Amino acid sequence: MINPSVTELISRSNSLGADPKNTNYAGGNTSAKGTEKDPVTGEEVELLWVKGSGGDLGTLKETGLATLRLDRMRALKHVYLGVEREDEMVAAFDYCLHGKGGAAPSIDTAMHGLVDAAHVDHLHPDSGIAIATAADGPELTTKIFGEKVVWVPWRRPGFQLGLDIAEIKERNPQAIGCILGGHGITAWGDTSAESQQNSLWIIDTAAAYIAEHSKPEPFGPALEGYAALPEAQRHAKAAALIPTIRSIASADKPQVGHYTDSEAVLEFLAHTEHPRLAEMGTSCPDHFLRTKVKPLVLDLPADASVEDSIARLHELHQAYREDYQGYYDRHSSEDSPAIRGADPAIVLIPGVGMFSFGKDKQTARVAGEFYVNAINVMRGAEGLSSYAPIDESEKFRIEYWALEEAKLARMPKPKPLATRIALVTGAASGIGKAIAERLAEEGAVVAIADLNLEKAKEAAAGIGGPDKAVGIAVDVSDEDAVIQAINETLLAFGGLDIVVNNAGLSLSKSLLDTTAKDWDLQHNVMAKGSFLVSKAAASVLIAQGLGGDVIYISSKNSVFAGPNNIAYSATKADQAHQVRLLAAELGAHQIRVNGINPDGVVQGSGIFASGWGANRAATYGIEEKDLGKFYAQRTILKREVLPQNVANAVFALVGPELSHTTGLHIPVDAGVAAAFLR
């Protein structure tokens, strides 16, 4: 049975974490104190339950809590050797765990254990951080909250901060919480409801004060030429710039991207003070750990051409890398972790929006959300006073903290296709769907492109939703539709690495029964369609400079001459030769082009379900339901070919093991001697 204190804590945490005005994703932590019987002695013991390292309040479950013996945790005060040695206290938390302990205790555990209150909330609300980063934050705290909230000067999270807040609460019995300079808020209560009520009072009171007293233009007057472009125009420009921006963000290590053109971002970039504020960087540790200390900002107006923007972005990238290296060199020591890369995580384009990057889509999206939080903080601080983030040296101490490095080292090993972005055509069913699912399973994010948008979205939802896959509509025979599908992929995931030409259809007819319309339909969808997709994708892959993979799902029929199959087999032969031609042409850009020749994939196939299966069965004089078994029996291995077999071959080609292979066709036909490649 779950302890009532834990039940209340989880409920409160989920409620606070569900509203972004209270705290950002995975930001802040909450705790509760209570008693349970020690299973060894049978005696009641006081326990502390606190959100563990890396968890998210909005989705917190019991398994995400660290559980510590309160008496042992508080006894650490007697072995504490001072602020210069406070990092050692994190390891000491392990000796305070109760039972299996649950999640790993976070750096903020001391704050929760040492403060004399049954329930404690530490949160990162935009309104609270706005006060915490205002130049006259101490005075504003008194003016806004009176004696109910106490100012705490900036101190890096840790054991000493816990001691400081505990002392403040003891000396100020009337207080319900603190503003933590440069950082966030902490509130407490005798009950879970009281703690939540006090947290919300601080957040809402700060927000109301900012709304009532803020200057009309906290970011300064409008900057001529920097207003937001119309939506269609800014999305088109975003798509045109994304390959270059991703190449900038991925110079040290490939990244996945996220694009947002939210009102907050566009407003920020449209006013005169945005260069100054962006250069000052973020303040809350949760912000800059995900966004880096500052973004790269394009210093051109919204109507600057794509060509001029690209040229300037490359210049700014070089300057950004030099600046970040200087930041690292100024503050690092012999004991500092190695530099983690000098590329920006946030790129801001006036009139267009923000591009954020990370090791996966969720990380990229959350980084963008954190920078929007930072914009809101700047707006609040500038509206009341002036924005004064923590010192650069303090940011470095946290960004390159040994404890942060250890946290990163505990992260799971990335999957083989992590950071790779795939587009699969004809992926709402059959072979295409199996390929999309396998690529996602191996760590890629996937755009599922199909003529049927509804089914494409259903397939994407089945993979895991927008942080894993998106469904988009495409008619591969329409050049404009193909370009739009590529652009939608870029806007969804910030780039492109893998393209699978799978869209197809088939008409089983003899030469005399095949019409010119039949011939054109087959060739428009597969030969022309794969050409259009490859062409549009290649321009992106070349601009990114990260290499890439283009895969053609051809067919055994590309080399095998069978009856009643002239249009289909001819177009598959066209596709097969496209593989060889493009492999030769694109290799200079480290783009590999390979093909797969399946045979008789009946199960789940849209082609077979649309009449092709019935026609092929009639050709061979068998029942349609027996077609899969028939195909299996004519193979050397006597095995039916399934969509998953083709998906496995795609992964083999785009994964790490065949990195030096291009221009290859892999038969996935269970062995058809007549289709052996010669």
N, C-alpha and C positions, 0 to 999 in steps of 0.2 A: 504493500500500500504506500502511495506517495505521501510524504510528509505534507501536512497542510501549508506549512511555510513555503515549501517548494511549489505547490499548486498555485498559491497566491503570487509568488515571484514570477512564474512562467506567464501567468495571465497578465500581470502588470507589464512585463517585458514585451510581450506580443502586442499589447495595446499601445505602448509608447513607441515601439519600433514600427508599427503599421503606418504611422503618420510622419512623412518626411520633414514636417516642420519641427519635430522633436529631436530627431537625430538622423544621421546618414546611414547607409547600408554598412553593416558590420561595425558601426561606430558606437562608442560608449559601452557601458556595462552596468549591470544592476546586481543587487545582492539581497539576501535575507538571512537572518540569524534565527535559530530555533534549537530545539533539543530532540535527541533521539536516544534510545538505549544502546549502550555499547554492547555488541554481540558477545564480547569476551567476558566483561565484568557484570553485565546486566544493569549497570548504573546509568543514570541519565547524563549525557554529555552535551555541551553546547557546540553547535556546528555553524559554520558559515557556508552558505551556498552562493556562488558568484559566477556570473557568466565567464566561461573559459576563453582562452586566447583564440582569436580568429572567428568567433561566433557572431551571429546576427540576432539582434533583439527581436525583430519582427517574426523570425522563424524559430526562435529558441525553443528547444525541448529539454527534457531532464538530462539527456545524454550530453548536452552542451554546457552543463554546469560543472564547475570544480567544487569539490566538497572538502572542507578543511576543519580540523579540530580548532575551535576558537581559542582555547587556552594555550595551545602550542603556538598558534599563529601570533597571538599577542605577546607571548613570551620572547618572541624574536627581538623585541625592543631591548632586551638585556644583552643580546649578542651583537647588536647593530654597531658597526665600527665607524659610522659617519658617512656623509654624502659621497666621499671619494671611493667608498667601498660598497655603495648601496646595490650595485648590480649583483653582488654575491647573494643578496637576499632572495632573489628569484629562485635560485637553486635550493635555498633553504625551505621554500614553500613545499617542496616535495616531502620534507620530513614532518609536515603538518597535515598531510592528506589523511582522510578518514576512509577506511576500507580501500577500494580500488581507486578512489579519488575522483573519478570521472574525467572531465576534460582537463587539459593542461592549464594551470593557473596563469592569468595574464599579469602584466606588469602593474596593473591597477589594483591587484588583490589587496595590497596593504591599505589603500584608501578605504576599502569596504570593511576590512577586519578591524582596523584601529579606531574608526569613527564610532562613538558610543551611541548607536541608533540601531533599532531592529531592522530597518530597511533603508537602503542607500541607492540612489540613482546617480550615475555619472553620464552626462549626455552632451552631444555636440549640436545644439540647435543653432540655426543661422542667426536668430535674434540674439541669443546669448553670446555667441562668438563675436557678433558685431560690437557689443559692449566690451567684451574681453580684449578686442583689438583696437579700440578707440584710444587715441593719444591721451585723453583724460578719463580713461576707464574707471579709476578709483572714485573720482568725483561723480561721474555718471551713475555708478553703482549706488552711492549714497542718495543721490537725487531721485533715482527711479524707484529704489526698493526700501529706502530708509534703513532701519536697523535689522530688517528681516533677512537681508542678504549681505554677505561680507566679501570684500575684495581679497583675493589671494594673488600676490605677485607671481609672475611666470616662474615655474620650476618644472624641469623635465619630469614626466611621470616616473614614479618609483616609490621607494619606501619612505624617503624624507617627505615627499608630498603628502603621503598618508599621515605621517606624524603632524605635519603642519595643519592639515584640515581637522584632525582630531583635536588639536589644541584650540583651534578657532571655535569649534563647536562648544568645547568646554568653557571657553572664556565668554562666549556669546550665547547664553541659553535661550535668548529670544529669537535667534537666527534659525531659518529653515533651510539655508543653503549658502553656496558660495558662487561667485564668478571667478573662474580660474584664468588669470591673465594670459592672453594669447591663445587660449585653449578651448574652454567650454564652461559647463556648469556642473555643480554637484548639489544634490538636495537629499534630504533624509526625512524620516518619520517614524513614529512608534508603531504604526501599522502600515501595511502595504498600500492601502487606500490613501493614507495621509502622505506617504512619500510620493505617490503619483500625483496627488493634488498639489503638493508643494512644487514638484518639478514643473507641472503645467502652469502653475501660477507665475513662476519665474519666466518661463518661455513666453507666455501670453502677455505678461506685463511689459516685458522688454519689447515685444513686437508692437504693442499698442503705443508705447512711448515713441518708438521710432516712426511709426506711421503718423503720429500727431505732430512731432517736433522736427522731422527731417526737412532739410532744405529742398526746394522743388527739383533741382537738378544735381543730385549727389555726384554724378559722373561728369559734371560740367556741361556747358552748352553743346548743342549738336555740332558735329564735325561735318563740314560740307563735303558731300560726295561719299560719305561713309554709311548712309542709311541702307537698310535692308533692301536687297533686290526683290522684285516680285518672285513668288514661290517657284514657279516653273523655271525662271531664269537662274535663280540661285541654286536649285537642284541640278540643273544642267552644268553650271560652272563647278559645283562641288564634284560631280562625277568626272568632269574633265581634269580637275586638279588632284583627285584622289590617288592615281598611280604615283605621281611625283611626291605627294605628301607621305604616302606609305613608304616610299623608298627612303625618305628622310627619317621617318620614325624607326625604320628597320635597318639602318646602316650597320649597327652593331649586332642586332639580333632580330629575326623576323617577328613581326607583331601583327595582331588582328586589330581592326579599327572599328570605330563607332562614329557616326555623324549625327549632330543635332543642330537644328536651327531654331532653338527655342527663343521665345521673346526675350528672356533674360540675357542670353548671349548676344543677340542682335542689337539690343538696346545698349549694352555695355560697349560694344565695338563701334557704335554710331556716335559716341560722345568723346570730347576732347581729352578727358583724363585717363582713357583706357591704356595708353602706352605707359604712363607713369605707374598706374596701379598694377598692371600686369608685370612690370619690371620688379616691383616690390615683392612679388611672390605671395604664396599662401602662407597661413600662419598655423592653423590647427594641425597637429601632427598627422591626424587621419587624412587630412587633405593632401599635404605635400608628399606623404609617403606613396600616394597613388598618382599624383599629378606632376611630380618633381617640383622643385622649388619655384619654378616659373615656367610659363609657356613660351612657345615661339609665336610671335605675332607678325603677320604680314603687314608691312607699313605702306600699303598702296590702297587707293580708294576702291570702292565696290565695283566701279565700272572698268577697272584695269583689265586689259586683255588677258586671256589665259596664258599666252606666250610670255608676256611681261611678268605675270604673276609667277610662272614657273621659274623664270630666270632669277627673279628676286628671291624666291624661296630657297634656291640652291645657295645663293650668297648668304642669306640669313642662317641657313643650316650650318655653314662653316663657322660663322661667327658664334652661333649658339654652342657648338661643340667646343670651341676655344674657350668660351666663357665658362662652360660647365667644368672643363678640365681645370681652369683657374680656380674655380670654387673648390674643387676637390683638393688641389695642391695647396691652397691657402690653409685648409683646416685639417688635412689628414696628418697622421703620424705613422710611425713604424708599425703600430698595432692596429691601424685602421684596415677594415676589409678592402679588397681591391675595388677599384671603380667599377660600377655595374653597367656602364654604358653612358655615352654622352649625348644621346639623341633625345629630342623632346617627347614627352608623353601627351602633351596638349598642343595643338596647332590651331591658331585663331585666324580666320580670314574675314576681314570686314565685308559686310553686306551678304555674306554667305553662311557663316556659322563656325562651329567648332568640330574638330576632329580629334578624337581621343584614342589612345592605343594601349594595348596590354597583351598578356600572354594568351588570352582567349577573349571571346566576345563579352562575356560577363565582366571581366576585369576592365576591358576597354570602356564598356558602357558605364560601369561604376566610376571609373576615373573621370569621365565626362560629368556625371552627376555631382561628383565632389567639386569639380571646378565651378559648376553652377552654384553649389553651396558657397564657394569662395567669392563668387561675384555678388551673391546676396549679402555676404558678410561685409564686403567692401562697400556696397551700397548703404548698408546700415551705419557703418562706422563713419563714412564720409558725409552722410546725411546729418549726423549729430555733431561730428568733430572732425577728425582726420584719421585715416587708416594707418595703424602703426603695428605691423606684424612683428613677431619675435625676430631676434637678430639672426643673421645668416649663419653665424657660428653655432647657434643653438639648433638650427635646422639640420646642419651637418651632423651634429652630435646624435640626433635621432635617426636621420637617414642612414648613417653608417655606424649605428649602434651595434655593438657585438650581439646584443640580445635580438635585434632585428635580423641580423645576419643568421643567427641560430634559428630563428623562426622561419626564414626563407629556406634554410637547409632542411627543415622538417617537411617541406612541401612535397607532395607525391611526385614521383618521376613523371615527366610529361609523356603522353602517348606518342606513338610514332608520327602521326600526322598533326600534332599540336601546332598551332599558328597557321595552318594551311587552309585556304579558302577554296571551295570547290563549287562548280556549276555543272549540274547534270541535266541534260535535256531529256524529255520524255520520261521523267522520273516519278510520275504519280502512280505507276504500277509496274509490275513485272521486273524485268532486268534493271531498268533505271532506278526503281524504288529500292531494290536490293543493293545496288551500288551506293546510292545515297546513304542508306542505313549503315553499310559497312564503313564508308568513309567517316561518317559521324562517330561510329563506334571506336574508330582508331584515332579520334581527336580532332578531325577536321570540322569546320563549319560548312554548311551546305545550302546552296540555293537550288531548290527543286523547281525546275522549269518545265512546264507542260502546257499543252493546248487547253487543258481543262484546269482552270485556276482553282476551282473549288476542291478538286481532288489533290491538286498540288499542295494546297494549304492543309488539307487533312493529313497528307503524308508528312509534311513538316511538323505538324502538331504531334504526330506519333513519334517523331524523333526527339522532341523535347522543347519545341517552341522557339521563339525568336533569338534566344542566345545560342541555339544549336543549329536551327534550320529555318528557312523561310520559303514559302511557296510563291512563285511568280508565274505569270502567263507569258507564253511565247509561241508564235508561229514561226518556226525556224526557216520557212521559205520566204519570209518577209524581212527584208534587210532592216527596215526601221524598227520592227518588233524585236529583232535580235539585238540591235544596239540598245534599245530600251531595257531588255532583260539583263544585258551586261551592266548597264548603269544602275539598275535596281540592286544587282548583286554588290556593286561597289558601294552604294549608299548603305546597304545593310551591314556589310562586313569590312568595308574599308580597303578592299583589294580583291585580287584573284590570283590563284596559283594552279588550280587543276580544272581542266575542262574535259567533260566526257560527252562526246557526240553519240548519243544513244537514240534520239528521236527517230522513229521510223514507222513504216507501214508496209504492207505487202499485198499484192494482188496476184493470185495464182491463175495464170492464163497462158494458153499456148500462144505461139507467134501470131497465128491468124486471128485469134480472138483479142489480142492486145491492141487497144486503140492508141492513137497518138495522145489522147487525154490521159490514158492509163500511164503511158510512158512518161509524160511530163509530170504527173502527180508523184510518181515514184522518185524521179530524179530531182524534182523541186524540194521534196522533204529531206531526202538523204544526201544526195550528191551536192546539190546547191545549198541545202540547209547546213550541212557540216562545214562546207566552205565558208558560208557567211558567219557561222559561229566562230570558227577558227580564226578568220580574219579579224573580227571584232575583238576577240580575246587576245590575239597576238599583239595588237597595238598596246593593250594594257600591260601584258607581261613584259614587253620590251621596255616600256616606260618605267616600270617598277624596278627593273634591273635585278630581279631576284630569281631569274630562271622560271621554270614551271613545267607542267605536264599537260599535253593534249592527248587524249585517248579517243580512238574511234572504235565503236562497237560495230565491226563489220560483220562478216558471216563466213561460214564454211563455203557458202555459195559464191564467194568472191573468187574462189579458185576451182570450184566443183561445178561441172556442167550437168544440170539435172533437167528433167522435162517440165514443160508448162511453167516456166519461171524466168522468161526472158528479161522483163523490165526490172524485176527485183534483183536478179543476179548481176545484171549489167551495172546497176547503180552501186551495188556492193563492191564490184570490182573497181569502180570509180573511187569509192571511199578508200579501198585498200591502197590504191596508188597515191591518193592524197597523203596518206601516212608517210610513204617513202619520200615524196616531193617535199613535204613540210619538214620532215626530219632533217633533210639536207639543207633546207633554207634557214631554219630557225635554230639550228645547233649553235651557231655563233653567239646566240643570246642565251645559251644554256637552257633552252627550251627543248624538252624531249618530246618526241611524237611517236606513239606506239599504237598498235591495234590489237583487237581480240576477235577471233573468228569462232563464235559459238555455232552450235547446230541444234536445231529442234528443241528449243526451250519452250515447252508448252505450258508448264505450270505458272499461273499468274500472268501470262502474256496477254497484253492488249491486242497484239497482232493476231494471235491464234483465236482469240475470243471474237474477233470482228469478222470472221468468215474465212480467214486464211487456213485455219485448222480444218474446217469442213472441206475446203477445196483440196488441201494436201491429202486428207484421208481418202477422199474420193479418187484422187490420182493413184494412190497406192492400194485401193480396193479394201479398205478396212473401216471399222467404226471410228468415229472421231474420238470417243472416249479412250480408245486404245492407242492413240497416236503417240503418246509419250513412251509407252512400252515398245511400240513398233520402232521408233527411233533408237531406243536403247539396244534392241536386239540386232540392229544392223551395224552397231559399233564394235570395235575390237574389245573394249572393256565390258560391254553389255551393261552399261550404266546410263540411266536417264540424266540428262544435263538440266540442272536447276538454276534459277536466277542467282542463287548464292554462289554457285561455282564461277559464274562470270564475275560477280562482285569480288570474289577472292583473287581472281586474276588481275582485276583493276588495282586492288590494293598492292599486289606484288609489283606491279609496274610503277606505281607512284610512291611506294614506300621506300625505305632506306636501302634495301638490299640490291636493287637493280639500278643504282644511281648512274651507271655508265652505259646504260642500254637505251638506244633510240633506233627508230626505223624497224622495229620488230613486230611481227604478228604472232600472237600466241593462240594456237587452236584450243578451244574448250569444247570438244565435241565427243569426248569419250573414245576417240580413235576412229577416224574415218579415213581409210587408206587412200581413197581417191582424192581426198582434200589435203594430203600431206604437202607441206610446203617444200618446194624444190629450189 
